[in-house]
Amino acid sequence: MRRALVAILLALTIFAAVYGFAATLSAGATPLGAGNAAVATCQTAGTATGAYTIAYDSALGGYAVSGITVHNLAAGCATKTVAVTLTGAANAVISTVTGVVPAGGGSLALSPATAVAAANVTGLSVAISG
């Protein structure tokens, strides 16, 4: 009986400590915290999509991604950062290219900083932030 009472008191003490630590987290701008909030999107209509083109790269000895174009960017996203991520097998990140949404939205042309073998690319994702 005494062991059970000690175990219960220990469990309550641990629970109180964890609960107390969790209560000190905040969702403010500067400190690290936890919380949730609604986030408005600038892309109110349609979906921004991306496509890439390929060209032969003699240094690579094969075809490489030569350019990436992001289409259907909303005017409300102007001056926000666009990140296009090229992924390969098992969704591993191969390369990420960034740019800024032009005034008025529309399309944005980007170029990878380093050669990316086209044969390794299995996916492309677009994210807008800022």
ZAVEXDO-383781 format. One record per residue (C-alpha): residue number from 0; residue in one letter; x, y, z. Coordinates in pm, 1 decimal, decimal comma. Layout:
BEGIN
+-----+---------+----------+----------+----------+
| num | residuo |        u |        v |        w |
+-----+---------+----------+----------+----------+
| NUM |       A |        X |        Y |        Z |
...
+-----+---------+----------+----------+----------+
This chain:
BEGIN
+-----+---------+----------+----------+----------+
| num | residuo |        u |        v |        w |
+-----+---------+----------+----------+----------+
|   0 |       M |      0,0 |      0,0 |      0,0 |
|   1 |       R |    280,2 |    237,2 |     89,7 |
|   2 |       R |    457,7 |    173,3 |   -244,7 |
|   3 |       A |    138,7 |    253,5 |   -434,0 |
|   4 |       L |     96,5 |    580,5 |   -242,0 |
|   5 |       V |    458,8 |    682,7 |   -314,1 |
|   6 |       A |    413,2 |    596,9 |   -682,8 |
|   7 |       I |     96,3 |    806,5 |   -703,6 |
|   8 |       L |    261,8 |   1104,1 |   -531,7 |
|   9 |       L |    562,7 |   1076,7 |   -764,5 |
|  10 |       A |    337,5 |   1063,3 |  -1071,1 |
|  11 |       L |    141,9 |   1370,5 |   -953,9 |
|  12 |       T |    464,1 |   1561,3 |   -890,1 |
|  13 |       I |    598,1 |   1483,3 |  -1237,1 |
|  14 |       F |    264,9 |   1574,1 |  -1397,0 |
|  15 |       A |    255,6 |   1908,4 |  -1211,9 |
|  16 |       A |    611,7 |   1991,8 |  -1316,3 |
|  17 |       V |    549,0 |   1911,0 |  -1684,7 |
|  18 |       Y |    220,9 |   2102,6 |  -1681,1 |
|  19 |       G |    394,5 |   2401,0 |  -1522,3 |
|  20 |       F |    671,0 |   2402,5 |  -1784,6 |
|  21 |       A |    415,9 |   2380,7 |  -2065,2 |
|  22 |       A |    220,0 |   2672,7 |  -1920,1 |
|  23 |       T |    525,8 |   2898,9 |  -1952,6 |
|  24 |       L |    539,4 |   2858,0 |  -2332,5 |
|  25 |       S |    396,6 |   3150,5 |  -2524,8 |
|  26 |       A |    297,7 |   3219,3 |  -2885,1 |
|  27 |       G |    460,3 |   3563,9 |  -2898,7 |
|  28 |       A |    679,4 |   3706,5 |  -3173,5 |
|  29 |       T |   1016,1 |   3678,9 |  -2999,6 |
|  30 |       P |   1024,8 |   3391,7 |  -2749,3 |
|  31 |       L |   1009,8 |   3029,3 |  -2849,0 |
|  32 |       G |    659,7 |   2907,0 |  -2784,8 |
|  33 |       A |    371,8 |   2692,7 |  -2882,7 |
|  34 |       G |     25,0 |   2786,4 |  -2989,6 |
|  35 |       N |   -198,4 |   2814,5 |  -3290,6 |
|  36 |       A |   -327,3 |   3099,1 |  -3498,7 |
|  37 |       A |   -510,4 |   3146,5 |  -3826,9 |
|  38 |       V |   -275,1 |   3246,2 |  -4107,9 |
|  39 |       A |   -415,5 |   3441,0 |  -4400,8 |
|  40 |       T |   -295,8 |   3352,9 |  -4748,2 |
|  41 |       C |   -198,1 |   3595,9 |  -5019,1 |
|  42 |       Q |   -280,4 |   3333,4 |  -5284,5 |
|  43 |       T |   -657,9 |   3382,0 |  -5260,3 |
|  44 |       A |   -755,8 |   3231,7 |  -5596,1 |
|  45 |       G |   -598,3 |   2941,7 |  -5776,8 |
|  46 |       T |   -280,7 |   2758,2 |  -5695,5 |
|  47 |       A |     73,0 |   2863,8 |  -5774,9 |
|  48 |       T |    228,8 |   2592,8 |  -5990,6 |
|  49 |       G |    582,6 |   2525,4 |  -6102,6 |
|  50 |       A |    745,5 |   2358,8 |  -6399,6 |
|  51 |       Y |   1105,2 |   2305,3 |  -6500,2 |
|  52 |       T |   1284,8 |   2289,0 |  -6831,5 |
|  53 |       I |   1587,4 |   2080,2 |  -6914,1 |
|  54 |       A |   1890,6 |   2122,5 |  -7137,7 |
|  55 |       Y |   2198,3 |   1915,8 |  -7208,5 |
|  56 |       D |   2485,5 |   2001,3 |  -6971,4 |
|  57 |       S |   2823,6 |   1890,8 |  -7106,1 |
|  58 |       A |   2992,9 |   1930,1 |  -6766,5 |
|  59 |       L |   2732,0 |   1700,2 |  -6614,4 |
|  60 |       G |   2736,6 |   1463,5 |  -6910,9 |
|  61 |       G |   2358,5 |   1455,2 |  -6928,4 |
|  62 |       Y |   2044,1 |   1660,4 |  -6901,5 |
|  63 |       A |   2011,8 |   1915,6 |  -6622,8 |
|  64 |       V |   1737,0 |   2142,1 |  -6497,3 |
|  65 |       S |   1799,7 |   2465,4 |  -6687,8 |
|  66 |       G |   1514,6 |   2676,9 |  -6558,3 |
|  67 |       I |   1212,0 |   2679,9 |  -6331,4 |
|  68 |       T |    899,2 |   2884,8 |  -6387,8 |
|  69 |       V |    634,8 |   2947,9 |  -6124,7 |
|  70 |       H |    293,7 |   3034,5 |  -6273,6 |
|  71 |       N |    -31,1 |   3176,8 |  -6137,3 |
|  72 |       L |    119,0 |   3392,4 |  -5862,4 |
|  73 |       A |   -144,6 |   3625,2 |  -5714,6 |
|  74 |       A |    -88,5 |   4000,8 |  -5715,1 |
|  75 |       G |   -151,3 |   3997,4 |  -5339,2 |
|  76 |       C |    171,6 |   3798,7 |  -5296,8 |
|  77 |       A |    390,0 |   4071,7 |  -5454,1 |
|  78 |       T |    728,9 |   4110,6 |  -5278,2 |
|  79 |       K |    687,3 |   3780,7 |  -5090,0 |
|  80 |       T |    949,2 |   3507,9 |  -5119,4 |
|  81 |       V |    886,6 |   3205,8 |  -5340,9 |
|  82 |       A |   1082,7 |   2888,2 |  -5269,1 |
|  83 |       V |   1081,9 |   2608,8 |  -5525,0 |
|  84 |       T |   1216,7 |   2277,5 |  -5400,2 |
|  85 |       L |   1323,9 |   2000,3 |  -5634,4 |
|  86 |       T |   1303,5 |   1657,8 |  -5474,6 |
|  87 |       G |   1435,5 |   1315,6 |  -5566,2 |
|  88 |       A |   1399,2 |    959,4 |  -5443,8 |
|  89 |       A |   1220,8 |    925,5 |  -5108,0 |
|  90 |       N |   1136,1 |   1299,1 |  -5128,0 |
|  91 |       A |   1497,3 |   1393,3 |  -5054,5 |
|  92 |       V |   1566,6 |   1760,5 |  -5124,6 |
|  93 |       I |   1798,6 |   1801,8 |  -5423,4 |
|  94 |       S |   1789,1 |   2179,2 |  -5458,3 |
|  95 |       T |   1590,8 |   2481,7 |  -5342,3 |
|  96 |       V |   1572,0 |   2796,5 |  -5553,7 |
|  97 |       T |   1422,8 |   3120,6 |  -5424,0 |
|  98 |       G |   1294,7 |   3441,0 |  -5576,9 |
|  99 |       V |   1054,1 |   3727,5 |  -5512,2 |
| 100 |       V |    699,6 |   3747,5 |  -5647,3 |
| 101 |       P |    690,0 |   4032,8 |  -5900,7 |
| 102 |       A |    455,8 |   4328,7 |  -5860,8 |
| 103 |       G |    122,3 |   4229,1 |  -6009,3 |
| 104 |       G |    189,9 |   3857,4 |  -5962,0 |
| 105 |       G |    187,4 |   3638,3 |  -6270,3 |
| 106 |       S |    493,5 |   3424,7 |  -6344,3 |
| 107 |       L |    845,5 |   3410,7 |  -6206,7 |
| 108 |       A |   1146,7 |   3259,6 |  -6385,9 |
| 109 |       L |   1424,4 |   3108,6 |  -6172,4 |
| 110 |       S |   1752,0 |   2928,7 |  -6240,2 |
| 111 |       P |   1926,1 |   2671,8 |  -6018,9 |
| 112 |       A |   2261,6 |   2795,6 |  -5883,4 |
| 113 |       T |   2424,4 |   2456,0 |  -5945,2 |
| 114 |       A |   2363,7 |   2182,6 |  -6199,6 |
| 115 |       V |   2081,2 |   1947,3 |  -6105,7 |
| 116 |       A |   2063,3 |   1622,0 |  -6300,5 |
| 117 |       A |   1714,6 |   1605,7 |  -6450,0 |
| 118 |       A |   1706,8 |   1226,8 |  -6414,7 |
| 119 |       N |   1721,3 |   1263,4 |  -6035,3 |
| 120 |       V |   1423,1 |   1498,5 |  -6008,0 |
| 121 |       T |   1098,8 |   1326,3 |  -5909,1 |
| 122 |       G |    906,2 |   1619,6 |  -5763,1 |
| 123 |       L |    871,6 |   1995,9 |  -5741,9 |
| 124 |       S |    700,6 |   2199,2 |  -5470,9 |
| 125 |       V |    625,9 |   2569,6 |  -5443,7 |
| 126 |       A |    598,5 |   2766,9 |  -5119,0 |
| 127 |       I |    524,7 |   3136,5 |  -5070,5 |
| 128 |       S |    630,5 |   3305,1 |  -4747,0 |
| 129 |       G |    683,0 |   3645,8 |  -4600,5 |
+-----+---------+----------+----------+----------+
